[in-house]
Amino acid sequence: MSQTPVANWPPAARGYFGIGAERMSKALNLGNLMRSAHGFGASFTFTIGATYQALEARADTSKGQWHLPHFNWVAVDEMALPEGCKLVGVELLDEAIDLPSFRHPMRAAYVLGPEQGSLSQGLTERCDHIVRIPTRFCVNVAMAGAIVMYDRVRSMARFAERPIRDGGPKTVGAIPRRSGA
């Protein structure tokens, strides 16, 4: 199978989003998150209270920091999101919305907690929504970010409906026209 990208593929999701993490300390996790953000079409990345090591982002082989802005806020009260942008926390809380049941805002910034901890109370209180990935335990912060971004793209972009049987649509990479369209 060819690895050549198909023009206009994947379909672009509506709106925009950014993704980041609070108190991130591992450069590899930030690099992986930035690479995934670049691949899924994020508009920006950010950190809140990251340590110096995290800012190196060594694992981002796509060089996402050259293609989309990265904001590094020292504290939660410095964070300045675009007007109308909803802040969505990703955290394993009982009151959180399960990600598969969540309707993503058109304009959103997703924030993940640190590698060995949770979102701070101040940041949790600032969030418009809190979602959780339905896993038995916490996954790596970069992996959690990729899951959230995949779910956003899957739910907000125009893809062909899933077929009833195993497999995919007859035309790979095409979006079938709906009758009357």
N, C-alpha and C positions, 0 to 999 in steps of 0.2 A: 504494500500500500504506500502511495506517495506521501511524503511529508511536506509537500509544497502547500503553503497556505492558499485557501480558496478566497478569492476577492470577496470583500464584504462579509467575511465569516470570522468569528461567530457573530450572530446578530447582536447589535448593541442594545443594552437595556436602557429604558427611559430614565431620565433624571441624572443625578450624579451621586457619587459617594466617596467618602474617605475612610481610611481605617488606621487605627493606631493602638497603642498600648500604654498603660500606666506603669511606672516604675520598672521598666524593662532594663535588664542588666546584661543580657547576652547578645553580643553582636551577631552571632549566627542566626538567632531567632528573628532579630529585626531584619537582617538581610533576606531571610526566607520570606518573611511577611511582605517586605517591599517587592520582592520578585513576584510573588503571587498577586499583589495589588496591581502591579504593572500588567501582568498577564490577564487579569479579570477586568481591566479597564477602569481602575480607580482614578479619581481626580487628584487625590493627595494622600499623603501618609503623615502620621504624627506620633510623637511620644509626649508623655507628661511625666516629668520627674525621672527621666532616664539617666543612667550613669554614663560617664564618658565612653566606656567600652562599647556600649550599645550603639553609639553614634557612628561607629566605624562601618557597620553594615557589610561586613566582608563576604557574606554568602550570596549577595545579590549579583549573580552573574549576568542578569539582563540589564544591569546598570539603571534600575528604575529611578534612582535619585537624580539621574540626568534627564529623565523624561517627565517626571511629575514632582511637584513641590513637596518638601518635607518640612513640617513644623515641629520644633522642639520647645515645648512649653515647660518651664521649671515647675510650675504648680497649677492646680486645677483652676484657680481664679484667674490665671493668665490666658487660659484657653479661649480663643476667639474664633467661633465658627461662622460661616456665612449666614446671613439673615434667612430664616426659614428652614435651616438645616436642623434636623432632629438628631439628638444624641442617643445612640442605642448601645447600652452596655451588654456585654456578653459574660454571663456569670451563672454558676450553678446555685441558684436560689430557689426555694420552694415556690415563691410567688412569681418567678420568671415565666415568661411565655415560651412554650416549646417552639424551637425554631421552625419546624415544619408547619406549624399553625400560625405563624407570624406573617402579617402583611407588611412588607418593607415600605418605609416612607420613600417618596419620590426623591427627596433630598435628605441624605443621611450621613452621619459619621458614626462608625462602629468603634467601640473601645473595648479592649480586652484587658484583663488583669495581668499582674506580673507572673513570672514563671513559677514562683513558689509563694503564692498568696492570692488575695482577692482584691477586687476594686475597692478603693477607699470609700468610706462612708460619704465624704464630701462629693466624690465623683458619682457615686450611686444616686445620691439625692438630686444631682444635676441632670441625670438621664431622663429622657422622655419615655423610654421603654427599656426593659431588661429582658433579654432572651437567654435561653439556655439550649445548648446542644444536647440532645437526648443520648448521653453516653453514661456508662456506669461509673466513670471517674473522669477527672480532668484530663484533657489531652494537651499536648504541647501548644504553646501560644501561637506559633506560626501555623500549625495544623488547624487550630480552631479558627483562625482568621480565614484560611483558605476555604473551610467548610461554610462559613458565613457568607463569603463572597460568592461561592458557587451557588448557594441557595438563593441569593439575591439575583444573580444573573439568570438562573433557571426559572425563577418565578416572575421576573420582570421583562425578559426579552421574548421575542416571538420565535418559538421553536415549534416544530411539528408536534402534534399530539402523540403520545406514546401509543404504539399499536397494542391490540388486545393480546396478540401472541408474542412469543420471544422474538427478539430482533428489533430492527428499526424501520423507518420509512423506506419505501422502494427507492427513492432518489436521495442519495447521501448528500447532506449539506444544503438541501433545498427546503424551502418552507412551502408546503402545499397551499394553494389558493383555496380559500373557503368559498363555498358557493355563494354567488351574489356579490363577490368582492371584485 
